[in-house]
Amino acid sequence: MKNSAKNEHGLVEERSSRTGFSLSAFLSRRRKSKPDRLKPVLLALATIAALSASGAGAQQPQQASANPETALSDALSAACRQDSPAFANFLTADNAAAFRALPGAQRTAMMKRFVLLEEPGRVLLSAGGNAQKIVRCESPSFTTEMRIGETRVRDNLAYVPMEIPITGEDPQKITFGFVREGGNWKLLSVGLLLLDVPAMAKQWEQADLDASENTAIADLRSVALALDTYRRAYGKLPDTLEALGPAPPNGVSPEAASLIDSDLATGSKDGYTIRYSIKPMASSLPREEADKAETFSLASSPKEYGKTGRRSFFLDSSGILRGADKQGGVATSSDPRIGPS
């Protein structure tokens, strides 16, 4: 018995209740060190029902100009070289259009996942036993070998198994689904995952915004920590954030405390602008006591709303973070609290 759903990568995924295994990690997996760190992936075929759900069944039957094994070999070769125009040629029309519209970094990230390498590589094609096609992708750091198995064709659909040998482990196995479109074989699925590049693009965009906002929060907390450190060192808050910036060698002073980097010291970093203000205490207090009792507030807003972030943030001496989608405007102390203090 199987059930399907959209996973976090924007792909339609089917899971087998018998095995409990999932292939959703395949397109998000990166090679970080040695090839033998890769875990084996369940060998599975994309089902007719899953293919129909994508609209693949509407493709017109035509004589393909290349066989599915060659299409897979060429697609992997393009991914190895990180050649996005060539790789797009092996995607269905809708996916190809969405792929070409992605930012360059996202196109490259997708191709990296197909060959499990971070760097562009050199392609070597060879044949193994039983005329098995072998695609080797050699990068400066690592080499991936992909062995293409015997294809099964069902009308306009084809299923091409592939193995990646792993030292000391069983080979990693995956099956690619192809559909005939415009007389050529086009990549449709990876294992039980149906490629949906438009959905992936939306999720990647949101992931980028989330990452940018998280970085902005970390920057804000770094500045707040630097302000507290400065006050303990010099007995008061600095007049501007510039005083927290880098100092010359052996030249740390109240004017250059070397507590944050130069970008944060200008109040502009990671796509956000930081505004700093001081709330003075009652003038009746002695100057030294008034300086120590001063409080500060920091407000961080995206430079390009919708591109570098959506939410604006507010943090003051209390350490409580607040924020909201202000359409690029400045957050205040009345905005909702975010997370723990």
C-alpha positions in Angstrom: 0.0 0.0 0.0 1.4 3.4 -1.0 0.5 7.0 -0.2 1.7 10.2 -1.8 2.3 13.8 -0.8 4.4 16.8 -1.6 7.6 16.7 0.4 9.7 19.6 1.6 11.7 19.7 -1.7 8.6 20.4 -3.8 8.5 16.8 -5.1 5.6 14.4 -5.2 6.7 11.5 -3.0 5.3 8.0 -2.6 6.2 5.9 0.4 5.8 2.2 0.8 4.1 1.3 4.1 5.8 -2.1 3.8 9.4 -0.8 3.8 9.0 2.6 5.5 11.8 3.9 3.3 11.7 7.3 1.6 13.7 8.7 -1.3 13.1 12.4 -0.4 16.7 12.8 0.7 18.1 12.0 -2.8 17.9 15.5 -4.3 18.8 17.3 -1.1 21.9 15.1 -0.3 25.3 16.7 -0.9 28.7 15.0 -0.8 30.5 16.5 2.2 33.6 14.4 2.5 34.2 10.9 1.4 32.0 8.9 -1.0 31.5 6.1 1.5 29.4 8.5 3.7 26.5 8.3 1.3 23.8 5.9 2.6 22.2 3.4 0.2 19.0 4.6 -1.4 16.1 2.3 -1.9 15.7 1.1 -5.5 12.2 1.9 -6.7 10.2 2.7 -9.8 8.0 5.7 -10.4 4.5 4.3 -10.7 2.0 5.0 -13.5 -0.3 6.7 -11.0 2.4 9.1 -9.9 3.4 9.9 -13.5 -0.3 10.5 -14.4 -0.6 13.0 -11.5 2.1 15.2 -13.2 0.3 15.3 -16.5 2.8 13.0 -18.1 0.1 10.8 -19.5 -0.9 13.6 -21.8 2.3 13.4 -23.8 1.8 12.4 -27.4 3.4 9.2 -28.5 6.3 9.9 -30.9 9.4 8.1 -32.0 12.2 9.2 -29.6 15.3 10.5 -31.2 17.5 9.0 -28.4 17.1 6.0 -26.1 16.5 6.6 -22.4 20.0 5.3 -21.4 21.6 8.0 -23.6 19.3 10.7 -22.3 20.2 9.8 -18.7 23.9 9.6 -19.6 23.8 13.0 -21.3 21.8 14.6 -18.4 24.3 13.3 -15.8 27.1 14.6 -18.0 25.6 18.0 -18.2 25.0 18.0 -14.4 28.6 16.9 -13.9 29.9 19.9 -15.9 27.3 22.1 -14.2 26.1 23.1 -17.7 22.6 24.4 -17.0 21.5 25.1 -20.6 22.4 21.5 -21.6 20.8 20.0 -18.5 17.5 21.9 -19.2 17.2 20.0 -22.5 16.5 16.8 -20.6 13.6 18.2 -18.5 10.0 18.2 -19.5 8.8 21.5 -21.0 7.2 22.9 -17.8 10.2 21.9 -15.7 12.7 23.2 -18.2 11.0 26.6 -18.3 11.0 26.8 -14.5 14.6 25.6 -14.3 15.8 28.3 -16.7 14.0 30.9 -14.6 15.8 29.9 -11.4 18.7 32.0 -10.1 22.0 30.6 -11.2 22.9 29.4 -7.8 19.7 27.3 -7.5 20.2 25.8 -11.0 23.7 24.8 -10.0 22.5 23.4 -6.6 20.0 21.2 -8.4 22.6 19.8 -10.8 25.0 19.1 -7.9 22.4 16.9 -6.3 22.2 14.7 -9.4 25.9 13.8 -9.4 26.5 14.2 -5.6 29.5 16.5 -6.1 30.0 20.1 -5.1 32.5 21.1 -7.9 32.2 21.0 -11.7 33.8 17.8 -13.0 35.2 16.2 -16.1 33.1 13.5 -17.7 34.4 10.2 -18.8 32.1 7.7 -20.5 32.8 4.0 -20.8 31.1 0.6 -21.1 31.1 -2.1 -18.5 30.0 -5.7 -18.6 26.9 -6.4 -20.8 27.5 -3.1 -22.6 26.5 -1.3 -19.4 27.1 2.5 -19.7 29.3 4.1 -17.0 29.4 7.8 -16.4 32.4 9.0 -14.3 32.3 12.6 -13.0 35.8 13.6 -11.9 36.1 16.7 -9.8 39.3 18.0 -8.1 38.2 16.6 -4.8 36.1 13.5 -5.6 35.0 11.2 -8.3 31.5 9.8 -8.7 30.9 6.7 -10.8 27.3 6.1 -12.1 26.5 2.8 -13.7 23.4 2.8 -15.9 21.4 -0.5 -16.0 18.9 -2.1 -18.4 15.9 0.1 -19.3 12.3 -0.9 -19.1 10.0 0.8 -21.5 6.2 1.0 -21.1 4.6 3.0 -24.0 5.7 6.6 -23.5 7.4 5.9 -20.2 10.8 4.4 -19.4 12.5 3.4 -16.2 16.3 3.5 -16.1 18.1 2.0 -13.0 21.4 3.4 -11.9 24.0 2.3 -9.3 26.7 4.3 -7.5 29.4 2.0 -6.1 30.3 2.9 -2.5 33.5 1.6 -0.9 32.8 -0.8 1.9 29.0 -0.6 1.5 26.3 -1.8 -0.8 26.0 0.3 -3.9 23.5 3.2 -3.8 20.7 2.4 -6.2 18.1 4.7 -7.8 15.7 4.5 -10.8 15.0 7.4 -13.1 11.7 7.8 -14.9 11.6 9.3 -18.4 8.7 10.3 -20.6 8.7 10.9 -24.4 8.0 14.5 -25.2 8.5 16.1 -28.5 10.2 13.0 -29.8 12.8 12.9 -27.1 13.1 11.3 -23.7 12.7 13.8 -20.9 13.6 13.3 -17.2 10.4 13.0 -15.1 11.2 11.3 -11.8 14.0 10.3 -9.5 13.0 7.1 -7.7 9.6 7.6 -6.4 10.0 11.4 -6.5 8.2 13.3 -9.3 10.2 16.3 -10.3 8.2 19.6 -9.9 10.6 22.4 -10.5 8.1 25.2 -10.2 7.1 24.0 -6.7 10.8 23.5 -5.8 11.5 27.1 -7.0 8.9 28.5 -4.6 10.1 26.5 -1.7 13.8 27.4 -2.4 12.8 31.1 -2.6 11.1 30.8 0.8 14.1 28.9 2.2 16.4 31.7 1.0 14.2 34.3 2.7 14.1 32.3 5.9 17.9 31.9 5.9 18.3 35.7 5.3 16.0 36.5 8.1 17.8 34.1 10.5 21.1 35.8 9.6 19.6 39.2 10.2 18.5 38.1 13.7 22.0 36.7 14.4 23.5 40.0 13.3 21.1 41.9 15.6 22.1 39.8 18.6 25.8 40.2 17.8 25.4 44.0 17.9 23.4 43.8 21.1 26.1 41.7 22.7 28.8 44.2 21.5 26.8 47.1 23.0 26.7 45.4 26.4 30.4 44.5 26.3 31.2 48.1 25.3 29.2 49.5 28.2 30.9 47.2 30.7 34.3 48.2 29.3 33.8 52.0 29.1 30.9 52.7 31.5 28.5 53.9 28.8 26.9 53.1 25.5 28.7 54.3 22.3 27.2 57.2 20.4 27.1 55.3 17.2 27.7 51.7 16.0 30.9 52.8 14.3 32.6 52.9 17.7 32.1 49.1 17.9 34.0 48.5 14.7 37.5 47.2 14.0 40.5 48.9 15.5 44.0 49.3 14.2 46.6 46.9 15.6 47.1 47.5 19.3 44.7 50.4 19.0 41.5 49.4 20.8 39.8 52.4 22.2 36.3 53.8 22.9 36.3 55.1 19.3 37.2 51.7 17.8 36.4 48.9 20.3 36.9 46.1 17.7 33.7 44.2 18.9 32.0 43.7 15.5 33.1 43.7 11.9 33.1 46.7 9.6 29.9 45.9 7.9 27.9 45.7 11.1 29.6 48.8 12.3 28.1 50.7 9.4 24.7 49.2 10.2 24.4 47.5 6.8 25.0 43.7 6.4 23.4 40.6 4.9 20.7 42.5 3.1 19.4 44.3 6.2 19.8 47.9 7.6 20.3 48.3 11.3 19.1 51.4 13.2 20.6 52.1 16.6 19.2 54.5 19.3 19.8 55.3 22.9 17.1 56.1 25.5 18.7 58.4 28.1 17.7 58.1 31.8 16.5 61.0 34.0 18.7 64.0 34.0 18.5 64.2 37.8 21.0 61.3 38.1 24.7 61.9 38.3 26.2 61.7 34.8 28.1 58.4 35.5 25.0 56.7 36.9 22.9 58.0 34.0 25.3 56.6 31.5 25.3 53.2 33.1 21.5 53.2 33.2 20.9 54.1 29.6 19.0 51.6 27.4 19.4 50.9 23.7 17.2 49.7 20.9 18.0 48.1 17.6 15.7 47.9 14.6 16.6 45.9 11.5 14.8 46.1 8.2 15.3 44.4 4.8 17.0 46.5 2.2 15.0 44.9 -0.6 11.6 43.8 0.7 10.8 40.3 -0.6 14.3 39.7 -1.8 16.6 40.0 1.2 13.8 39.3 3.7 10.2 40.1 4.6 10.2 40.5 8.3 11.6 43.5 10.2 13.0 43.0 13.7 13.4 44.9 16.9 15.7 44.2 19.9 16.4 46.3 22.9 18.4 46.1 26.2 15.9 43.6 27.6 17.0 41.0 25.1 13.5 40.4 23.9 13.3 40.0 20.1 10.2 41.3 18.3 9.3 41.5 14.7 6.7 41.3 12.0 6.2 41.7 8.2 6.2 45.5 8.0 6.4 45.6 4.2 9.9 46.8 4.6 9.2 49.3 7.4 10.8 49.6 10.8 9.8 47.2 13.6 9.0 48.6 17.1 8.6 47.5 20.7 4.9 47.0 20.1 5.5 44.2 17.5 4.9 40.5 18.4 7.6 38.7 20.4 9.6 36.2 18.5 10.8 33.1 20.3 12.3 33.0 23.8 14.1 36.0 25.3 
